[in-house]
């Protein structure tokens, strides 16, 4: 099983609890998927992304990890991922493309709500690059 991360769970962006959750993962490989990516401002003034998978959407950049070391319950709690009506994310299996053009399935946290009206569309599909270009910072806590 694989885990695709595209935002605050990318090791170089992870802070606080997110950093703890990804510490045991392998280095991962750059990977892409298709969809729409938005930035949302968190309560602490930092930003986090939301992904809406769409096979006809933009190329979304992230990292794919072998998921053997993932603590799924803790990761789901961090992402507020469940199948209840108030879930913020749902963990879904999506296709991701590796650097060698091989497509593999990976678990990813996909947004489960309507896109917030103040969300900012991330052109270019890279949350990390968007943060750097705009001078924003990732959330430190949820």
C-alpha positions in Angstrom: 0.0 0.0 0.0 1.1 3.6 -0.7 0.4 7.0 0.7 0.3 10.1 -1.5 0.9 13.4 0.3 0.6 16.8 -1.3 0.6 19.3 1.5 1.4 19.7 5.2 2.4 16.0 5.3 5.3 16.5 2.9 8.3 16.1 5.2 9.9 19.4 4.4 6.6 21.2 5.2 5.5 19.1 8.2 5.4 20.8 11.6 4.2 19.7 15.0 1.9 16.7 14.9 2.2 16.4 11.1 6.0 16.0 11.5 5.5 13.3 14.1 3.2 11.4 11.8 5.6 11.3 8.8 8.8 10.8 10.7 8.8 7.1 10.3 8.0 7.1 6.6 10.6 6.3 3.9 12.0 9.2 1.8 9.3 8.7 -0.8 9.3 9.5 -4.5 8.0 12.6 -6.3 4.7 11.7 -7.8 1.7 13.4 -9.4 -2.0 12.9 -9.6 -4.9 14.7 -11.4 -7.4 17.0 -9.8 -7.9 20.5 -8.3 -5.8 21.9 -5.5 -6.8 24.8 -3.2 -5.2 26.5 -0.3 -7.2 27.3 2.8 -6.1 29.5 5.7 -6.1 27.8 9.0 -6.9 29.1 12.5 -3.2 29.8 13.2 -2.7 31.9 10.0 -0.9 29.1 8.3 -2.3 27.4 5.2 -3.2 23.9 4.3 -4.3 22.4 0.9 -7.4 20.5 -0.2 -7.4 18.1 -3.1 -10.4 17.2 -5.2 -9.3 14.3 -7.4 -10.4 14.6 -11.1 -8.8 12.4 -13.9 -9.3 15.4 -16.3 -8.0 18.0 -13.8 -4.6 19.7 -13.3 -1.4 17.9 -12.5 -1.0 17.9 -8.7 2.5 17.4 -7.3 3.3 15.5 -4.2 5.3 12.6 -2.7 4.3 8.9 -2.6 5.5 6.8 0.3 5.4 3.1 0.9 2.8 3.1 3.7 3.9 0.2 5.9 4.9 2.5 8.7 1.8 4.7 8.6 -0.3 4.8 11.7 -3.6 5.0 9.9 -5.8 5.8 12.9 -3.6 8.7 14.0 -3.3 9.9 10.5 -7.1 9.8 10.0 -7.6 11.7 13.2 -5.1 14.4 12.2 -6.9 14.8 8.9 -10.4 14.6 10.4 -10.9 11.8 7.9 -13.9 9.5 8.3 -17.2 8.7 6.6 -19.5 10.7 8.8 -21.4 13.8 7.5 -19.0 16.2 9.2 -15.7 14.7 7.9 -13.2 17.2 6.5 -11.3 14.6 4.5 -11.9 11.1 3.3 -9.0 8.7 2.7 -9.4 7.4 -0.9 -7.5 5.3 -3.3 -6.3 7.4 -6.2 -3.9 6.8 -9.1 -0.5 8.5 -8.9 2.2 8.6 -11.5 5.8 8.0 -10.5 8.9 9.6 -12.2 9.3 6.5 -14.4 5.7 7.0 -15.7 4.5 4.0 -13.8 1.0 4.5 -12.4 0.3 3.1 -8.9 -2.6 3.3 -6.5 -2.1 5.2 -3.3 -4.2 6.3 -0.4 -4.7 10.1 -0.3 -6.6 12.5 1.9 -9.2 14.1 -0.4 -11.5 16.9 0.7 -15.0 15.8 1.7 -16.8 19.1 1.9 -17.7 21.9 -0.5 -14.8 24.1 -1.4 -14.8 27.0 1.1 -15.6 30.4 -0.6 -12.3 31.9 0.6 -10.1 29.0 -0.7 -7.4 30.0 -3.2 -7.0 27.9 -6.3 -3.3 26.8 -6.5 -2.3 27.1 -10.2 0.6 24.8 -11.0 -0.5 22.1 -8.6 2.3 22.3 -6.1 1.4 23.4 -2.5 5.1 23.7 -1.6 5.9 25.9 -4.6 2.8 28.0 -3.9 3.8 28.6 -0.3 7.3 29.7 -1.4 6.0 31.9 -4.3 3.4 33.7 -2.1 5.4 33.9 1.1 2.7 32.0 3.0 3.5 29.3 5.6 2.0 25.9 6.3 -0.2 25.4 9.3 1.6 24.4 12.5 -1.4 22.7 14.1 -4.9 21.6 13.4 
